[in-house]
Amino acid sequence: MQLIKTLLLFLALISCAGAETGVAKVVRVSDGDTVTLDVDDQKVRCRLYGIDAPEKKQLYGEDSRRYLMQMVLGKDVGYEIKGTDMYRRSICVLSIVTPQGDKVVNEQMLEMGMAWAYVQYLKKDRADLKNYLELQTSAMKKKIGLWQDSNPQAPWEYRRANKRRRR
């Protein structure tokens, strides 16, 4: 219970203070767009900004999660927390250092066809929207990742369809 209170306080402070940046170790990958960071011995659940990956039970969901795991699990990443979502997860941009230079993880997921650009959440930042859509379009043209499928189902459509079935 104390951990939850501490985390909520941490998230509240982040929201008030604006964007937070730093370096942290990725200790868990939940799916293709959600990781847990160890930030100063506090676990911070991060939803990757601007992308929406297939759900775990959805076609390419496990592929997306595995790709993200290979890229970041157990590694130190740069992070920028842009805010929080309705589930109290931090909204993050992650970056990794490679021999070719820094790579933005969020962009890499799009470039490799492992996620969609989450347009409804990118509308506020036209530069990010344009960049993310260009990366997605490139992956579509190359038919890589989930774009190998002739008609991939967007995660938000999958969630909506499965929400109705449960009712």
Sequence and secondary structure as in RCSB ss.txt:
>XXXX:A:sequence
MQLIKTLLLFLALISCAGAETGVAKVVRVSDGDTVTLDVDDQKVRCRLYGIDAPEKKQLYGEDSRRYLMQMVLGK
DVGYEIKGTDMYRRSICVLSIVTPQGDKVVNEQMLEMGMAWAYVQYLKKDRADLKNYLELQTSAMKKKIGLWQDS
NPQAPWEYRRANKRRRR
>XXXX:A:secstr
 HHHHHHHHHHHHHHHH  EEEEEEEEEEEETTEEEEEETTEEEEEEETTEE   TTSTTHHHHHHHHHHHHTTS
EEEEEEEEE TTS EEEEEEEEETTEEEEHHHHHHHTTSSEE HHHHTT HHHHHHHHHHHHHHHHHT GGGGSS
S   HHHHHHHHHHHH 
